Amino acid sequence: MTEQRPLLDQVFILRFWRESADAGEHVRWRALVRNINTRRRDVVDDVQRAFAIVASNLNAAAGEHEGPEHFDVEPLTPEH
C-alpha cells in the first residue's frame, strides 16, 4: 500500500473594492488576491479573474497542472 500525503490547506484572502476606471466615472470592481501559502499577491480588474487565480492555484496544488498558471497582472497598489 502506498502512503498518501494529505494536501496542505490552501489559504487565500480576497479583498474587493470599487474604483473609478476613467474620468467618465465608470466604476468597476477590483480585487486583491493573496495566497497565504506562496505569499503571492495579485491585483486584478474583475471578480472573475480573481476567482480564476484561486482556481488555478487549487488545481496546481492538487497536481492537475505542472505549476500555477501565470497571469499578466498589474503591480500592487498601496492598500487604503
C-alpha positions in Angstrom: 0.0 0.0 0.0 1.4 3.4 -0.9 1.3 6.2 1.6 -0.8 9.2 0.6 0.4 12.6 1.7 -2.6 14.8 2.6 -2.8 18.1 0.7 -2.0 21.2 2.6 -4.9 23.6 3.1 -4.8 26.4 0.6 -5.5 29.7 2.2 -6.5 32.8 0.2 -7.6 36.3 1.3 -9.7 38.1 -1.3 -10.3 41.9 -0.9 -12.8 43.6 -3.2 -13.4 47.3 -3.7 -15.0 49.6 -6.3 -12.8 52.1 -8.2 -13.3 54.6 -11.0 -11.9 53.3 -14.2 -11.7 56.6 -16.0 -12.7 60.3 -15.9 -16.2 59.3 -17.1 -16.8 57.9 -13.6 -17.2 54.3 -14.9 -16.9 52.3 -11.6 -15.6 48.8 -11.7 -14.7 46.1 -9.2 -11.0 45.5 -8.4 -9.7 42.6 -6.3 -6.5 41.9 -4.3 -5.9 38.1 -4.2 -3.4 36.9 -1.5 -2.2 33.3 -1.5 -1.0 32.8 2.1 0.8 29.5 1.1 3.0 31.1 -1.5 2.9 34.7 -0.3 2.0 35.8 -3.8 -0.3 38.9 -4.2 -2.1 39.8 -7.4 -4.3 42.9 -8.1 -6.9 42.2 -10.9 -9.6 44.3 -12.5 -12.6 42.0 -12.2 -14.2 39.4 -9.9 -14.0 36.5 -12.5 -10.2 36.9 -12.8 -9.8 36.9 -9.0 -11.5 33.5 -8.8 -9.6 32.2 -11.9 -6.4 32.8 -9.9 -7.8 30.9 -6.9 -9.0 28.0 -9.1 -5.6 27.8 -10.9 -3.7 27.6 -7.6 -6.0 25.0 -6.2 -5.6 22.9 -9.4 -1.9 23.2 -9.2 -1.8 22.2 -5.5 -3.9 19.1 -6.4 -1.4 18.1 -9.0 -3.7 18.6 -12.0 -1.2 21.1 -13.6 2.6 21.1 -13.5 2.6 24.5 -11.9 0.4 27.5 -11.3 -0.7 29.4 -14.4 0.8 32.8 -14.8 -1.5 35.8 -15.2 -0.5 39.2 -16.5 -1.4 41.4 -13.6 -0.5 44.9 -12.8 1.8 45.7 -9.9 0.3 46.1 -6.5 -1.1 49.4 -5.5 -0.8 50.5 -1.9 -3.7 49.4 0.3 -6.0 52.1 1.7 
